[in-house]
Amino acid sequence: MELIVAVYDDWGIGKDGTQPVALSADRKFFRQTTKGAMVIVGRRTIEDFPGRQPLPGRVNVVLTRSSGEIPGFTVCSSPEEAAKLAQTAERAVVIGGGSVYRQLLPLCSTAYVTKVHARPASDTFFPNLDQDPEWTMEQVLQSGEEDGICYEMCLYRRKG
Ligand SMILES: NC(=O)c1ccc[n+]([C@@H]2O[C@H](COP(=O)([O-])OP(=O)(O)OC[C@H]3O[C@@H](n4cnc5c(N)ncnc54)[C@H](OP(=O)(O)O)[C@@H]3O)[C@@H](O)[C@H]2O)c1
């Protein structure tokens, strides 16, 4: 499984259910990187999707403890169920939020991390991969500046 996330300088990723700083370059990178893939997402994060609709051109899998259908999404009730479903896809990408990242990170071998060099207040954080001996930053795929904010899209791989 793969994972994609945008982190601030303190590895914060969100506040009050949304991303306090969101760059259009990162949204474009997200669209390109997840196109055609299965995306795995927590129920809280879909509240922040445009119109709460599934992302077009992707197989949308949502994790929730509630029973019942969510139109446009395949519902999973555990990370294990999501991981099993991921095996049926050519590519499966974990797209957040905080709790889903934490639970599925151990099953991921590739992480696309956009470093957004800003430090807005966050209430949700991603584990600092630069301090995790199991991960290495392999390549900077893109970098730039938008509205005075520098960013880099970094490719991390699990070692071994
Ligand atoms: N910077 C980024 O790249 C990025 C990307 C995505 C999201 N975010 C941010 O992350 C924040 C949201 O993260 P979050 O941690 O609050 O919520 P979340 O991970 O998006 O969703 C949490 C929900 O997922 C379901 N869930 C979690 N673990 C489960 C399990 N083991 N079994 C079944 N269902 C499970 C539960 O849904 P139910 O309550 O329905 O049971 C839970 O309430 C927002 O601020 C968002 O903007 C940032």
The ligand as an SDF file (V2000), in Angstrom:
LIG
                    3D

 48 52  0  0  0  0  0  0  0  0999 V2000
   -2.7380   17.0360    5.2570 N   0  0  0  0  0  0  0  0  0  0  0  0
   -3.2680   15.9800    4.6480 C   0  0  0  0  0  0  0  0  0  0  0  0
   -2.7000   15.4510    3.6850 O   0  0  0  0  0  0  0  0  0  0  0  0
   -4.5750   15.4170    5.1160 C   0  0  0  0  0  0  0  0  0  0  0  0
   -5.2040   14.3760    4.4150 C   0  0  0  0  0  0  0  0  0  0  0  0
   -6.4010   13.8800    4.9080 C   0  0  0  0  0  0  0  0  0  0  0  0
   -6.9600   14.4160    6.0490 C   0  0  0  0  0  0  0  0  0  0  0  0
   -6.3280   15.4210    6.6890 N   0  0  0  0  0  0  0  0  0  0  0  0
   -6.8830   16.0040    7.9220 C   0  0  0  0  0  0  0  0  0  0  0  0
   -7.0180   14.9900    8.9100 O   0  0  0  0  0  0  0  0  0  0  0  0
   -8.0720   15.3880    9.7920 C   0  0  0  0  0  0  0  0  0  0  0  0
   -9.0390   14.2290    9.9560 C   0  0  0  0  0  0  0  0  0  0  0  0
   -8.3700   13.1540   10.5860 O   0  0  0  0  0  0  0  0  0  0  0  0
   -9.0620   12.3450   11.7750 P   0  0  0  0  0  0  0  0  0  0  0  0
   -8.0340   11.4820   12.4280 O   0  0  0  0  0  0  0  0  0  0  0  0
   -9.8020   13.3020   12.6310 O   0  0  0  0  0  0  0  0  0  0  0  0
  -10.1860   11.5030   11.0340 O   0  0  0  0  0  0  0  0  0  0  0  0
  -10.1120   10.3840    9.8710 P   0  0  0  0  0  0  0  0  0  0  0  0
   -8.9090    9.5200   10.0870 O   0  0  0  0  0  0  0  0  0  0  0  0
  -10.2800   11.0280    8.5440 O   0  0  0  0  0  0  0  0  0  0  0  0
  -11.4570    9.5880   10.1230 O   0  0  0  0  0  0  0  0  0  0  0  0
  -11.6910    9.0210   11.3760 C   0  0  0  0  0  0  0  0  0  0  0  0
  -12.8690    8.1020   11.2740 C   0  0  0  0  0  0  0  0  0  0  0  0
  -12.5220    6.9320   10.5220 O   0  0  0  0  0  0  0  0  0  0  0  0
  -13.1910    5.8150   11.0590 C   0  0  0  0  0  0  0  0  0  0  0  0
  -12.2150    4.8710   11.6150 N   0  0  0  0  0  0  0  0  0  0  0  0
  -10.9870    5.1590   12.1200 C   0  0  0  0  0  0  0  0  0  0  0  0
  -10.4000    4.0370   12.5710 N   0  0  0  0  0  0  0  0  0  0  0  0
  -11.2750    3.0240   12.3560 C   0  0  0  0  0  0  0  0  0  0  0  0
  -11.2430    1.6470   12.6330 C   0  0  0  0  0  0  0  0  0  0  0  0
  -10.1780    1.0500   13.2340 N   0  0  0  0  0  0  0  0  0  0  0  0
  -12.2950    0.8870   12.2830 N   0  0  0  0  0  0  0  0  0  0  0  0
  -13.3680    1.4730   11.6720 C   0  0  0  0  0  0  0  0  0  0  0  0
  -13.4670    2.7810   11.3910 N   0  0  0  0  0  0  0  0  0  0  0  0
  -12.4180    3.5570   11.7400 C   0  0  0  0  0  0  0  0  0  0  0  0
  -14.1090    6.3480   12.1320 C   0  0  0  0  0  0  0  0  0  0  0  0
  -15.3210    6.7130   11.4960 O   0  0  0  0  0  0  0  0  0  0  0  0
  -16.7550    6.7250   12.2660 P   0  0  0  0  0  0  0  0  0  0  0  0
  -16.6650    7.8840   13.2180 O   0  0  0  0  0  0  0  0  0  0  0  0
  -17.7340    6.9120   11.1560 O   0  0  0  0  0  0  0  0  0  0  0  0
  -16.8750    5.4050   12.9550 O   0  0  0  0  0  0  0  0  0  0  0  0
  -13.3600    7.5760   12.6110 C   0  0  0  0  0  0  0  0  0  0  0  0
  -14.1750    8.5360   13.2700 O   0  0  0  0  0  0  0  0  0  0  0  0
   -8.7280   16.6100    9.1610 C   0  0  0  0  0  0  0  0  0  0  0  0
   -8.2470   17.7960    9.8000 O   0  0  0  0  0  0  0  0  0  0  0  0
   -8.2780   16.5580    7.7330 C   0  0  0  0  0  0  0  0  0  0  0  0
   -8.2290   17.8290    7.1190 O   0  0  0  0  0  0  0  0  0  0  0  0
   -5.1530   15.9390    6.2520 C   0  0  0  0  0  0  0  0  0  0  0  0
  1  2  1  0
  2  3  2  0
  2  4  1  0
  4  5  1  0
  4 48  2  0
  5  6  2  0
  6  7  1  0
  7  8  2  0
  8  9  1  0
  8 48  1  0
  9 10  1  0
  9 46  1  0
 10 11  1  0
 11 12  1  0
 11 44  1  0
 12 13  1  0
 13 14  1  0
 14 15  2  0
 14 16  1  0
 14 17  1  0
 17 18  1  0
 18 19  2  0
 18 20  1  0
 18 21  1  0
 21 22  1  0
 22 23  1  0
 23 24  1  0
 23 42  1  0
 24 25  1  0
 25 26  1  0
 25 36  1  0
 26 27  1  0
 26 35  1  0
 27 28  2  0
 28 29  1  0
 29 30  1  0
 29 35  2  0
 30 31  1  0
 30 32  2  0
 32 33  1  0
 33 34  2  0
 34 35  1  0
 36 37  1  0
 36 42  1  0
 37 38  1  0
 38 39  2  0
 38 40  1  0
 38 41  1  0
 42 43  1  0
 44 45  1  0
 44 46  1  0
 46 47  1  0
M  CHG  2   8   1  16  -1
M  END
$$$$
